[in-house]
Amino acid sequence: MAEKTENTVKTITLGCRLNLHESEVMAGHARDQGLTDSVIINTCAVTNEAVRQGRQTIRRAARENPDAKIIVTGCAAQVDPDTYADMEMVDHVLGNDEKMRAESFAPTALTEKVNLSDIMAVKKPAGSRAGGLIERSRAIVQVQNGCDHRCTFCIIPFGRGNSRSVPAEDVVRRVAELRADGFNEIVLTGVDISSWGEDLPENPLLGNLVARILKTVPDLPRLRLSSIDSAEVDDELFEIIASEPRFAPYLHLSLQHGDNMILKRMKRRHSREDAISLCQRLREVRPDISYGADIIAGFPTETEAMFENSLALIEECDLAWLHVFPFSARQGTPAARMPQLNGSIIKERAARLRRAGNISRERHFKKRLGQIDTALIEAGGKEFLKGRMADFSPVVLPLYKGGEIKPGELHRVHITGYDAQNLLGDFA
């Protein structure tokens, strides 16, 4: 969860990086429209736990800000607006399309309790406006929204709608603006950025967009993808990952499972063998690459043998950064109607995946010992600084003695050690 206050408007964000980007946009809209004394809560619907946390956050925000208007938006509000409209402390509910429109935040427009339309009828994305996150250390650019796929466990298409791509010229222009503003790292984000271009003239692929950005903004030091479907790494993107040092050597892969039968029941587009092959082929041409992945534990019908395939996938793909999701049946999805596993089994398997992920991350950290590389400074404290390597590894650094260092700057560092969560280093 992330919170930010600008003037008298607070934004509280739950869920994904795209939500973080959109909260930045909403904060700008609220400022431009003269909105005051309000709390905007951007909810997540990816799991039942996320929904529960959203309702809890709304109640806490109302207690802590008794005189403020409570505005609820995000995927949970889009999927189930009546639940939030029925909450006594909620003043307004905005849909996911409406939240990206400046006029929605004009005080004169906030008259109805619910302002929400059919997200499936939306054909164009909001503009690719983006802001810096994590104390302006990097900038996020939304290139796509929505999803055309219907994985059996996922409610998100019903909160985000069908896939809509931001035209390449708009994305490139925004990246150039952000680079001119001093950002050294740009992250491309969306719900399913692998599908970027499918709804645009001539159906360009994601690799074409990445190539245009790198060519048009030649002084951009670092370009990163937020996540990608392993089934959709096109040939041009593969070549860029292999040969372009400015493309961050890190991919967060939407794998979800390591067993082919479960992948079929999830309606995923890749097989276990596809995932392993992609990771191995990319590592052959870009040895410094690292991988993260989403893995679901306890999907309906998952046997112990099927689960073992997910465990094995961590080592076979060398996944250093694991996001483990205990399966959570979302009402309205096909997976919710499948035979469910006992909750204790799901919890135990999720814990085993996390332990295996910790071992894999430590293995990754050991490889980095003694290396000299470039870190993007993310934050500073009274006793240390924190940065991020191009391969996504976090690094803790001592305070710099040669002058002030600001978030967003790039510095050469020497890796000297690691702990459970971070590399440890010093300035080179």
N, C-alpha and C positions, 0 to 999 in steps of 0.2 A: 504494500500500500504506500502511495506517495501523496504528500500534501504540499500545497503551495498557496500562499496568500499574496494577492496583489491588490493594493488599495484596501477595500473592505470586502473583497470577494475571495473566498477560499475555494480551491479545487481539491477534491479528494479522489484519487484514482486507484481503482482495483484492477487487477488483471494484467493484460499484455502490454507490450511496448507500443502497439498501435493506440491503445487507450491513453498512454502517456502522451503520445503525440497529439491526440485529439483534445486532451485536457489543456495542452498548451494553446491550441487554436481557440478553444472555448474561453480561456482566460483572456486572450486578445480580443475576442468578440465582446465579452462582458465589459472590458475596459473601454473599447471604442464606442459601445452603445450607452455608456454611462450607468451601467448597472452597479448598485451598491448593496451592502449589507446582505450578502447572499452566500450560501454554501452550495457548490455544484458537486454532486457525487456521481462519478462515472463508474457504473457497476460492471461486473463480469458475470457471465452465465456458464462458464466452461464446465463447472462441476456444481453439485449440490452444496458443497462446502463454500464455494465462492459466492453462491447466492445467499447462504446463511450469513457469511461475513458482510455482505453488502447490506442486508437488513440491520445487522448489528451496528454497522458504521453509521447508517442513517439515524438510528436512535441516539447514538452517542453524539453525533454532530448536532442534533436538535437540543440535547441537554447542555452541551458546551457553548452553543450559540443561540440562546433563547430568543433573541430579537431578530435573527437572520431568517431570510427566506430559504427554505430547503428545496433545491431543484435536483431531481433525480433523473439520470439518463443512463446510457450504456446498454449493453446487450441484455442484461436481466430485465431492465425496464422495457426494452423493445419486445422481448418474448412474452412477458407477463405484466403488461401495464396496470391491470386492475389491482394486482397485489399492492403496488406502490401507491396508486391513487387512493386506495382504501386506508393507507397509513395516515393517521390523524396529523402527524408532524410534517408530512410532505405537502408542500405548497404547489409544486408543478412537476409534471412528468414530461420529459422531452424524448422523442424518438431518436434513433441513431442517425437518420438523415437530417432531422430538424436541428440537432445539436451542432451541426457543422455550418449552419446558416447564421450569419451575423444578426439578421433581423429577429431571430428567435429570442435574443437576449435584450432586446429593447424593453425597458420597463413598461412601455405602453402595450407591448405585445404579450406580456405575461399576465393574461387575463383568465384564460381557461386553465383548468387543472391539468388536462391532458392535451398535449400537442404532439400527435404521433400519427404517421401514415403507414401504408402498406410498404414495407421495406422491399418486398419482391417486385414492386412496380418501379423501383428506382433504377434508372438506366445509366446515369452518369455519376462518377465520383465527385466528391467535393474537391476543390483545388488542392494542389500539392504544397500548401503553406506548411511550414515546419518551424520549430523552434529548437533551441538548445536545451538538452536535458542534462541532469547530473552536474549542476553548477556550470552549465555552458561548456562542458568538456567536449561534447560532440553534438551533432545535429541529426535529427530524424526526418526523413523525407518519405511521405506516404506515396507509393506508386500504384497502389491497387487496393480495392476493398471488396468484400464479399467472397463467396465461394460457390462454384458450380457443382461441386462434388457432394455426395451425400453419404459420408461415412456413417455407419450404423450407430455409433456411440455419440455423435456430435450434434449439438443443438445450435452451433454458431451460425450456420447459413440462415437460420430463421431469425437471428438477431442482426445479421449483416447484409442479407440479401444475396443476389447473384453477383458473380464477378464483374467488376467494372475497373478498367485500366485508366490511369492518368496518362494522357498523350506524352510521348517521349520529349517533345519540345518543351512542354511545361516542366517536366522533371529536370531536364538538363538546365533550363533557365534557373530553376530554384536552387539546384546544386551550385551553379556558378555564383548566385547571389550569396549563398551561405559561405562559400569559399572566400568571397570578397569581404565578408564580415569577419573573417579570421578563423573559421572552423577548419581544423586539420583532419577531422574524421567525419564522414557522412555515412549514415546507416539507411539503407533502403528497406522499407517495411510495408507490410500489408497483411491481409488475412491469408491469402494464398498467392504469394508473389510469383510462384512458378507459373501461374496462369496469366501473368502480365502479357498483354498484347493480343490475346485471343479474340477480343471484341473490338480491336482497332483495325483500320484499313490495312490490308495486306498481311495481317496476322503476324507481326514481328514477334520474335522470341526474346526472353529475358536477356540472353547473352548480347543481343543487339543493343538493348538499352544500356547495359553496363559498358559496352564498347563505346557508345556515343558519349557517355559521361566522361570516361577516361580520356577520350580524344579531345573533347570540347573544353574540359577543365584540366589541362595538363599539369597544373601546379598543385592539384589536390593530392596530399600525401597518402591518404588512406580511405578506401571505400570498402564498406562492409555490407553484407546481407543479414537481415534479422533472422530469417529461417527459410528453409526451402524443402520442397518435397523431393525425396531422393529419386523419384521416377521422372523428374522433369529437368535434369541438368542437360541443356542442349549442347551441341558440339561447340558453338562459339563461346559459350560460358565456360565449358571445360577447358578450352584453349587459353582463355583469359586467366582462369585459376592457375593453370600450369605455368604461364609465362609472364604474367604481369605482377611485378613486386608491389605495386600500389594497391592491388586487391588483397584484402586481409586474408591470410591463410587459415581461415576458420569457417566451418559450415555447421549450422545447427539444423539437423535433419529431422524431419517429421517421420520417424520410423514406426512408433507405436507398439510394435511387437516383433518377436523374432521367430514366430512359428507360422508356416505358410497357411495352415488351416485357419488359424485365428485371423490372419491377415485377410483371408477371403471372407470370413464372417464379419470382419470390420468394413469390407468393401474398399480396402486399400488398393492402390494401383501398382504396387511393387511386390516382389517376392523377397524372401530372406536372402536368396542368392544375388538378387539385384543390388540389395543394400551392401552386402559384403564386397561385391565386385566394384561398385562405385568407389567405396572407401579405399580399396586396394589400388585401383587405377589412379586415383588422384594422389595418393601418397607416393606412388612411383614417380610421378612427374613433379610433385611439390612436397618434398620430404618434410618440410616444416609445418605442414598443415595439421590442424587438430579438429576434432569433431565433438559436437554435442548432439543430444537426441532426446526426444520425448518417448517415454516407454510407459505403457499402461500395465499395471499389475492387476490380475484377477478378473480379466474380461470373462463374460459368461462363457461357460463350457471349457474354460482353460483347465487342462489337466496338469499334473506335476511335470510330465514330460514336455508338454507345450511350454510351460513356464521355464523349464531348464533351457529351452532354445533361446528365450529372451536373455537369460543370464549369460549364455555362451556368446550371444551377439555382442555384448559389451567388450569382450576381449577380441573377438574376431574383427570387429570394426574399430577397435581401439578408441572407445568413446570416453573422452576425458571429462565431459561435462554432461551429467545426466539429470534430466527433469523426470522424476518418477511420479506418476499419477495413480493412486489407488482407484480402481474402477468405481465410478459413481453413476448409477443409472439415472439418466435425465428423462423425465416424463415426455412422451411424444417422439422418442427415438426408437428405432427397431430393436436396439440392444436392450432396452428396458423390458422388452417382452420375451427375451431369451432366458433360459434357465440360469439363475444367479448363483454365484458362489457365496459361501458363508463369509461374513464380514471379517472374522478372525483370520481366515485363510488369506483374504485380500491384504489385510494389514501386515501379516507375516511375510508374504511374498514381496510387498513393497519395501519392507525393511531389508530383505535380502538383496534386492536390486540396488538399494542405496549403499549398502556395504560394498557390493561389487563395484559400484561407481566410485566410491571413495578410494578403493585399491587402484582402480584405473587412473584416477586423477593423480594419485601419488606417483604412479609409474611415469606419468607424463611430466610431473614436476622434476623427477630425478633426471630425465633427459635434458632438462634445461640448465642444470647446474654448470656453472662456469662460463656460460655464454654471455656475450655482449649483444644487446639488442635495443630497440627503441620502444619506449613506453609513452603512452598518452596519459598525462597527469589528470586524474579524475577529481581528487579532493585533497584537501590539506587539513591537518589537525595541529594540536599544540606540540605533539611529540613525533609525528610521522606524516608522510605523504602516501597517497595510494594512487597507483597507475594501472594501466591495462596494456598488455602486450598485443601485438597484431594477431597472435594466435588465441586471443581471448583470456590468456592467463592473467590473473590479478597479481600485482606486485606491490609489496609494502617497502617503502624507502625512508631513510632518515631525512630529517629536515635539511634542506640544501643550505650550505654555508656561503655560497657565492652570490646571494641576492634572492629576491622574491621570485617564487615560481607560482604560476597561476594555472588553474584548471584549463585544460585544452591545449597546453603546450606539449611539444614532443621533446623528449630527452633520452639520451643514450644511458643505458644502465647496465650494470654488471650483476648477474644472478649469482648470489652467494649461498643461498639456502632455501628452505621452504618449511611451512608448517602445514596444518591440516587443510587450510583453505587458500593459502596464498604462497606465491614465490616471495622470497626475501632478497633484497638487493641493495646496491649503492650506485651513486652516480658515477658513470665511467669517465 
